[in-house]
Amino acid sequence: MDEFEKGWIIGLIEGEGTLTLKRRKRKDGTFGYTPALIITNTSRTILEKIKEILGFGSISFNNKERRVFQF
């Protein structure tokens, strides 16, 4: 990842990102929390580019207009 790509991703995180904790149920029935960074954008192309640059993460769709990249 070059400096331009780093800056581009940082800008997307600052402008459209959310850092949150996701509640997960464990096999033993208790709950734990996992940190998640979520970027919401209407452009699938942008989110696919982020995934390509980072080499990980997932893209999901909340509705027809909102797409979410999460890692």
PyMOL commands that set and color helices and strands:
alter all, ss='L'
color gray80, all
select helices_A, chain A and resi 3-16+44-54
alter helices_A, ss='H'
color red, helices_A
select strands_A, chain A and resi 17-25+31-41+58-61+67-70
alter strands_A, ss='S'
color yellow, strands_A
deselect
rebuild
show_as cartoon
